[in-house]
Amino acid sequence: MTSGSGEPAGQARRWTEAIAALVVERTGVPGRLASSGTDVQQEIRFAPPGPSSPVLVVMCEEGQGFLSVDRVRGVSVLYEFDGEPDELPARWARDPRQRSWLSEVELVDHAIAVLIAGYRFRRVPFHEELRINTSPPFRWITVDLGWPPFAFSRWEPVKPSAARR
């Protein structure tokens, strides 16, 4: 890396690399960097094999990240980063799950779960829910004023090359 770790673009790249390395190691789904070297917001896209599999997108900024699925337009989950990217593998391995916010550790867990266990998305008038098949299930519920009034999306998860627990 050519930029300093304190620079926003450099820090975003380091978070992207750390998150991508864990997700690829645990799922076997290769990630592709979709940002230029100077972008403050870095993006990595995971495309499981198969024509019906949507692309999982992880976007990282210096102090936060977003998780979204390209098939579910407009739905993204915000995560906060704490600490340094090089601490992520050890923190994820300890997995204390004692946070009151969604952190980068949960972002990694949710990205892995989306790729190996799948997700469900449901939209009805004024309500939408993204459910990631973690244990316990992660549910992201928002008020939705848009249309269509009902939509449901799911895909078969990929077979993991390595699984957690």
Disulfide bonds with the S-S distance in Angstrom:
none
